[in-house]
Amino acid sequence: MICALGAAVCFGTASVLQAVASRAAAEPGSDAGVDPALLLRALRQWRYLAGLALDGCGFVLQIVALRSLPIYAVGAALAASLAVTAVVAARLLGVRLSGVEWTAVGIVCAGLGMLGLASGGEGHGTGSAALTWWMLGIALGILLIGTAAGRLPEKPRALVLGLGAGCGFGVVEVTVRLIDDLSPSALLTNPAVYALLLGGGSAFLLLTSALQRGSVTTATAGMVLGETIGPALVGVVWLGDRTREGLGWLAVAGFVVAVAGALALARFGEAPQDAPEPA
């Protein structure tokens, strides 16, 4: 669980840096939907690069966590990165958190504590070959749907982009568990590897676009739902994730509490527009 929480700290801090960089990289008056050029411009910003470095550290910690914890526990911990973002924004950007938002931070922590007590080890299911191909198909679908969603009106666009990004991150969570043989020949022939790369890349592209356009609160709420519920179900149904004996109710309650608290902090999916940029 320590690795999962460490990943949440890395991702939560990175989102503040990347959000500021994404807005700085946006062209005035641009509303071109999902724009790969926006990602290229953002990569010229040192804050975005620092955020990517933290994302890399978080990804490594996430992989370690997924090798020892059920997907539902890791997913809830990653959603809790919004609590980290809120606290970092309060400290670095001078953002004022309301009493309700501080309560939400506490709720997230309580939910994670419940999950930590109830979670068993990772399931020993390896999934079927069909599941790996399904993950690849879903990753491709996320990219295609997300690209089309960039042309939607603002409200549905934000939700679909955020949900697509969350599903992309969810594909990463699942495919990490589907890759057992790390030899070069096995990696090259395993559809799960390509699903991981495509899902992760699509998620970053959609998230970068969502950070710059539309309702960030809506987009982030969609992302939280996409990266937690679906992967958790896959872990339980197909990969054998379980709880400690007799504590299934506590795991369900902790998952719901942690995700609900994260949703209450959805506005921290990016740095507020009126917040001063860090020096």
C-alpha positions in Angstrom: 0.0 0.0 0.0 3.0 2.3 0.6 3.9 2.1 -3.1 0.3 2.9 -4.1 0.3 5.9 -1.9 3.7 7.0 -3.1 2.3 6.8 -6.7 -0.6 9.0 -5.6 1.7 11.6 -4.2 3.8 11.6 -7.5 0.7 11.8 -9.7 -1.0 14.4 -7.5 2.0 16.7 -7.5 2.6 16.2 -11.2 -1.0 17.2 -12.1 -0.4 20.7 -10.6 2.8 21.2 -12.6 1.2 19.8 -15.8 -1.9 21.9 -15.5 0.0 25.1 -15.3 2.1 24.1 -18.2 -0.9 23.0 -20.3 -2.5 26.4 -19.9 0.7 28.2 -20.7 1.1 26.1 -23.9 -2.4 26.7 -25.2 -2.8 29.0 -28.1 -5.2 32.0 -27.5 -8.7 31.3 -28.8 -7.8 27.7 -29.7 -10.7 25.2 -29.5 -9.5 22.4 -31.8 -10.6 19.4 -29.8 -8.0 16.8 -29.1 -4.8 18.4 -30.3 -1.5 16.5 -30.4 0.3 19.8 -31.1 -0.8 21.0 -27.6 1.1 18.1 -26.1 4.2 18.9 -28.1 4.0 22.6 -27.0 3.5 21.5 -23.4 6.6 19.4 -23.6 8.6 22.6 -24.0 7.5 23.7 -20.6 9.9 22.8 -17.7 6.9 22.3 -15.4 5.4 19.8 -17.7 8.7 17.9 -18.0 9.0 17.9 -14.2 5.5 16.5 -14.0 6.4 13.8 -16.5 9.4 12.8 -14.4 7.1 12.5 -11.3 4.6 10.5 -13.5 7.4 8.2 -14.4 8.3 7.6 -10.7 4.6 7.2 -10.0 4.2 4.6 -12.8 7.0 2.5 -11.4 5.5 2.6 -7.9 2.1 1.8 -9.4 3.5 -1.3 -11.1 5.1 -2.5 -7.9 1.8 -1.9 -6.1 -0.2 -3.8 -8.7 2.1 -6.8 -8.3 1.2 -7.1 -4.6 -2.3 -5.5 -4.2 -5.7 -6.0 -5.8 -6.5 -3.6 -8.6 -9.4 -2.1 -6.6 -7.1 -1.0 -3.8 -4.5 0.5 -6.2 -7.2 2.2 -8.3 -8.7 3.9 -5.2 -5.3 5.0 -4.0 -4.5 6.6 -7.4 -7.9 8.4 -7.4 -6.7 9.8 -4.0 -4.0 11.7 -5.9 -6.7 14.4 -6.1 -6.4 14.9 -2.4 -2.6 15.3 -2.9 -3.3 17.8 -5.7 -5.6 19.8 -3.5 -3.0 20.0 -0.7 -0.2 20.8 -3.1 -2.3 23.5 -4.7 -3.1 25.0 -1.3 0.6 25.1 -0.4 2.3 26.1 -3.7 -0.4 28.1 -5.5 -2.1 29.6 -2.5 -5.5 28.0 -3.4 -8.0 28.2 -0.5 -9.7 25.0 0.4 -13.1 25.2 1.9 -14.0 23.3 5.0 -16.0 20.8 2.9 -12.9 20.2 0.8 -10.6 19.6 3.8 -13.3 17.2 5.0 -13.2 15.4 1.6 -9.4 15.0 2.0 -10.0 13.4 5.4 -12.7 11.1 3.9 -10.3 10.0 1.2 -7.7 9.1 3.8 -10.3 7.3 5.8 -11.4 5.3 2.8 -7.8 4.3 2.0 -7.3 3.2 5.6 -10.4 1.0 5.4 -9.1 -0.5 2.1 -5.6 -1.1 3.6 -7.2 -3.1 6.4 -9.5 -5.1 4.2 -7.3 -5.8 1.1 -5.9 -9.2 0.5 -3.0 -10.0 -1.8 -3.3 -9.7 -5.5 -5.3 -12.3 -7.3 -3.4 -15.2 -8.9 -5.6 -15.2 -12.0 -3.7 -14.5 -15.2 -6.7 -13.7 -17.4 -7.4 -15.4 -20.7 -5.8 -14.6 -24.1 -9.2 -13.1 -25.1 -8.8 -10.6 -22.2 -5.5 -9.3 -23.6 -7.1 -8.8 -27.0 -10.1 -7.1 -25.4 -7.7 -4.7 -23.6 -6.1 -3.8 -26.9 -9.4 -3.3 -28.6 -10.6 -1.1 -25.7 -7.4 1.0 -25.9 -7.9 1.6 -29.6 -11.5 2.4 -29.0 -10.5 5.0 -26.4 -8.3 6.8 -28.8 -10.9 6.8 -31.6 -13.8 7.9 -29.3 -11.6 10.5 -27.6 -10.6 12.0 -30.9 -14.2 12.3 -32.0 -15.2 13.7 -28.5 -12.9 16.6 -29.1 -15.5 18.0 -31.5 -18.4 17.7 -29.1 -19.9 20.7 -27.2 -18.2 21.7 -24.0 -20.2 19.8 -21.4 -20.3 16.4 -23.0 -16.8 16.8 -24.4 -15.3 17.3 -20.9 -17.1 14.3 -19.6 -16.2 12.0 -22.5 -12.5 13.2 -22.6 -12.2 12.7 -18.9 -13.9 9.3 -18.9 -11.7 8.2 -21.9 -8.6 9.3 -20.1 -9.7 7.3 -17.0 -10.4 4.2 -19.0 -7.0 4.5 -20.7 -5.3 4.6 -17.3 -7.6 1.7 -16.3 -6.3 -0.3 -19.3 -2.8 0.3 -17.9 -3.8 -1.0 -14.5 -5.2 -4.2 -15.9 -2.5 -4.9 -18.5 0.3 -4.6 -15.9 -1.2 -7.7 -14.4 -1.5 -9.5 -17.7 2.2 -9.2 -18.5 4.1 -12.0 -16.8 7.0 -13.0 -19.1 9.4 -10.0 -19.6 11.6 -11.7 -22.1 11.9 -9.6 -25.3 10.3 -12.2 -27.5 7.3 -12.6 -25.2 6.9 -8.8 -24.9 6.9 -8.4 -28.7 4.1 -11.0 -29.1 1.9 -10.1 -26.2 -1.1 -7.9 -27.1 -1.2 -6.7 -23.5 2.0 -4.8 -24.1 0.6 -2.9 -27.0 -2.6 -2.3 -25.1 -0.6 -0.8 -22.2 1.3 1.6 -24.5 -1.7 2.6 -26.5 -4.0 3.0 -23.4 -1.4 5.0 -21.5 -0.5 7.2 -24.5 -4.2 7.8 -25.3 -4.9 8.7 -21.7 -2.2 11.3 -21.6 -3.3 12.8 -24.8 -7.0 13.0 -23.8 -6.1 14.2 -20.3 -3.9 17.0 -21.7 -6.7 18.2 -23.9 -9.2 17.9 -21.0 -7.0 20.0 -18.8 -7.0 22.8 -21.3 -10.6 22.8 -22.5 -14.0 22.5 -21.0 -15.1 21.8 -17.4 -12.1 20.4 -15.5 -14.4 19.3 -12.6 -16.5 17.3 -15.0 -13.5 15.8 -16.9 -11.8 14.8 -13.7 -14.9 13.2 -12.2 -15.1 11.1 -15.4 -11.5 10.2 -15.1 -11.8 9.0 -11.5 -14.8 6.9 -12.4 -13.0 5.4 -15.5 -9.8 4.5 -13.7 -11.5 2.9 -10.7 -14.7 1.0 -11.3 -14.0 -0.9 -14.5 -10.5 -2.1 -13.6 -11.7 -3.1 -10.1 -14.4 -5.3 -11.6 -12.0 -6.9 -14.0 -9.6 -7.6 -11.1 -12.4 -9.3 -9.1 -14.2 -11.1 -11.9 -11.3 -12.2 -14.1 -8.0 -11.9 -12.1 -9.1 -13.3 -8.8 -8.7 -10.3 -6.6 -10.1 -10.9 -3.1 -10.3 -9.3 0.3 -9.2 -10.6 3.7 -11.7 -13.2 4.9 -14.8 -11.7 6.3 -13.8 -8.1 5.4 -15.4 -7.8 2.0 -17.9 -5.3 3.3 -15.1 -3.1 4.6 -13.2 -3.2 1.3 -16.4 -2.2 -0.6 -17.1 0.6 1.9 -13.5 1.9 1.8 -13.6 1.9 -2.0 -16.8 3.8 -2.2 -15.7 6.3 0.5 -12.3 6.9 -1.1 -13.8 7.4 -4.6 -16.6 9.6 -3.3 -14.1 11.8 -1.5 -12.0 12.0 -4.7 -15.0 13.1 -6.7 -15.7 15.8 -4.2 -12.2 17.1 -5.0 -12.7 16.9 -8.8 -12.0 20.6 -9.3 -8.4 19.9 -8.4 -8.0 17.9 -11.6 -6.0 21.0 -12.7 -4.7 24.1 -11.1 -7.5 26.8 -10.8 -7.3 29.3 -13.7 -7.1 32.3 -11.4 -4.3 30.8 -9.3 -0.9 32.4 -9.6 1.7 30.4 -11.3 4.5 29.1 -9.1 7.8 30.9 -9.6 
